[in-house]
C-alpha cells in the first residue's frame, strides 16, 4: 500500500512504499512541518454531521474533499464544544512537560484544519473507494513545575 506525503504540494505529491520512508521524507523535506493525525477509514456522513453547521465548512467537488477550519481562541472553544471537552488541546506528560495545540500567541493566530477526502486504491483491475480524514495543527511544548500549596501561600504573603 503506498503512503503519500500530505505536506507536499498537491501537484507534486510524493508516494512511498513504507510509513518509515514517508516519515524520513517528511522530517527532511518539511523540517518545520505541521503535525498530522490520520484516520485510515472515516465515513463522509460522520464528517458532515460533525462540521456541517460550522461557518468554515467547505466542499470542493473537483477534489471530492470537505474541509473545516477553526482559528484562534474562538476556534479552540468551538472545538471544545464539538468534542465535549473544554481542555481537548493540552496534555501533561509525566516527564514534566505539557504539550498543547497552539491556536494563538502574542504574534499570530493559528488554526486547526480537518479534511475528509475520498481515496481510490487500485490493484490490478479492482479499485476500492474509501474516505479518510486527517487534521493539521501546530503544537508547543513547555516545561511546567508543580508547586505545593504551602509555597504558593508563602509567595502570596510576600
N, C-alpha and C positions, 0 to 999 in steps of 0.2 A: 504494500500500500504506500503510495507516495505521500510525502509530507511537504506542504507548500509554505514558504515564508510569507506570513501575512504582513510583515513590515516592509517588504519590497513594494515598489510602485506597481499598480495593477497591470500596467503594460509591460513590466519586466519581472513577472513572478518567477521565482526560482523554486525548483522542486528537488527534494532529497529523498534518498531511499530509507533513511532511518531518522528517528527522533534525535538521536545523538548528533548526527551530521547537521541537522537543522539547527540544533542548539548551538553548535560551534559556529555555524554561519551567522546566526543572529548576534552572538557575542562579538564576532569580528567585524561584521559588516554594519552593524547597528549598535555602536557602543553606548549611546545614550537612548537606548530603546525604551519604548513604553511597554510595561508589563501586560501580558495577555493571559487570560484564563479561557480555556476552550472546553466546550462540552461537545463530545462527538455527535450525539444524536439529540436533537431538540425539536419538538413539534412546532410548526409555524403557528398553529392556532394558539398554543400556550404563550408564545411571544406576543402575539397580537392582543390577547386578553390582558396580559400584564401591562403593556405600554400604549395601547390604542388611545387612551384618553389624555396622554401627555402631549403638550404643545409641540415638542420636538420630534414626535413620531413621524417618520418618513418612509415611503416605499419607492424604490427605483425599479420600474418594470423592465428596463433594459438589462439590469444586473440581477433581477429577481432577488432583491435584497431589501430588508427592512432595517432601519436604524432608529435609535432613540438616544438622545444626549442629555446629560444632566450636568449643569455648571455651577460652580461656586457653592457658597454656604446654603443657598436655597435649594440647589440640586441635591446636596448632601441630606438635607432634611426631608426632601421629597422621596429619596431612595429609602430613607429610614422608615417612612410611612409604608411604601410599597413592600419592603422586606419585613415589616413588622418588627424592626429592631433599630432603635434610635442610635445605637453605638455600633452599627454594622461595619464601619470603616476603620476600626482600630483593633489591635491585638497586642496584648502584653506577653512577652516571652519570658521564660524562666531565666534566660541569660542576662536579664537586666536591660532589655531594650523594649521599645514599643514601636511597632510598625503601624502606620496608618495611611489611608488613602488621602492624598493631598488634593484638596479642592480649591483652596485659596490661601495665599500668604500675602505679605505686605507688598510684594512686587507684581503678582499676577493672579489671575483666576485660572483654574484647571477644570477639566471635565472628565466624566466617565461616559464612554460610549458603548452601548450594547448594539450588537449587529447579528441578524439572522440571515443566512443565505442558503439557497438550495445548492447542494453539491451533486455532481454526477460522477459516479465511479464506473469506469468501463473496463471490462476484461473480456477479451475475445469478442463474441457477438452479443454479449449481455451488458446491460447498464443498470445501475442502481441509483435512484434519486433519493437523497437524504438531506434533511435540513440540519444545519449546525449553527450553534450560537457561539459567539465569543464576545468578550468585552475588554476594553482597554482602559487603563488607569495609571496614574502616577502615584508612587509611594514615597514616603520619607520614613526614616528610621531614626529614633532618638533614644539616648540613654535616659533612664529615669532612676531616681533614688526614692525608696520608700522610707519615710521618716516616721518615727513613732510619735504618738500623741503628745507625750511629755515634752519632746524637743520643740514641737510646734507651739505649745503653750508658752514655753520659755522665750521663744522668739517674739511672740505677740506681746509679752510683758515688757520687753526692752524697747 
